[in-house]
Amino acid sequence: MKIDWDRRTCARRGHITYLPTEEHLRQNLRADTALGVAWRCLRCGDFALGEPHGAGPADDAPLVPRGKVLRDLFILRFLAVERAVRGVFIVLAAVGVWQFSNRKDAVRRFFDEYIAVLRPVARHFHYDLDHSPVVGTIQKTFGYRHSTLVLVAVALLVYALIEIVEGVGLWYAKRWAEYLTVVATAAFLPLEIYELTEKVSWLKIATLVVNILAVLYIALAKRLFGLRGGRAAFDAERHSASLLEVETSAGLTTTTHNA
């Protein structure tokens, strides 16, 4: 089912109308109704009653995100939420490592007492806790130095900060955030692939696929690194849209402007 991004956005945020100083454009944007004067929305093209939200030359009309731009913004904000949530969980992991580094001996004693209680129960179900991979991994962490654990906690915090900054920047569709997301995500792809060679899981596969698609989509859709004409083509596309906003909403042909 095709989504009408323009009307969907107007339904949530309201219409945006504009009164151009050019008479021929004003006539196409204005309509007299039994309930009063209505103006054509610059986003969805529908008429809305009431005074226009702005006025001035057509070239100064506000740049209203429409169509594909709204779809791209929706996808960017989905990625922003995913990055922010991931960053929060990484912060919690960093705090856990920090707390563990300061209370390692107490945690070890609690763990040993806990294992001693569970060992007879596990033996009853024919499970050897002493050779369990999970138990072995936990016991291995007790041998790490305090400085090593602190370094891990700091590294996790730095990683979390990058994720959160990416999320905020993508939410507001900042171009620097798009570059940061592509570079940072691509840098971790080899590590994610290596982890799959060690142990395959659906979560790891899904994460890898999402990150690859995110890198390709942002780089191509936003014309990063010179792709599809680069920044010049991106700016020209946006500038053209801003100059033709009123004409497009008025239903006029734009071939003469594109010639």
HELIX and SHEET records of a PDB file:
HELIX    1   1 TRP A    5  ARG A   13  1                                   9    
HELIX    2   2 GLU A   23  LEU A   29  1                                   7    
HELIX    3   3 ALA A   58  ASP A   60  5                                   3    
HELIX    4   4 LYS A   68  ASN A  102  1                                  35    
HELIX    5   5 LYS A  104  HIS A  124  1                                  21    
HELIX    6   6 LEU A  129  HIS A  131  5                                   3    
HELIX    7   7 PRO A  133  THR A  141  1                                   9    
HELIX    8   8 HIS A  146  TRP A  171  1                                  26    
HELIX    9   9 ARG A  175  GLU A  198  1                                  24    
HELIX   10  10 TRP A  202  ALA A  221  1                                  20    
HELIX   11  11 LEU A  224  GLY A  229  5                                   6    
HELIX   12  12 GLY A  230  LEU A  243  1                                  14    
HELIX   13  13 GLU A  245  SER A  249  1                                   5    
HELIX   14  14 THR A  255  ASN A  258  1                                   4    
SHEET    1   A 2 TYR A  18  PRO A  20  0                                        
SHEET    2   A 2 GLY A  54  GLY A  56  1                                        
SHEET    1   B 3 ARG A  30  THR A  33  0                                        
SHEET    2   B 3 GLY A  36  ARG A  40 -1                                        
SHEET    3   B 3 PHE A  47  LEU A  49 -1                                        
END                                                                             
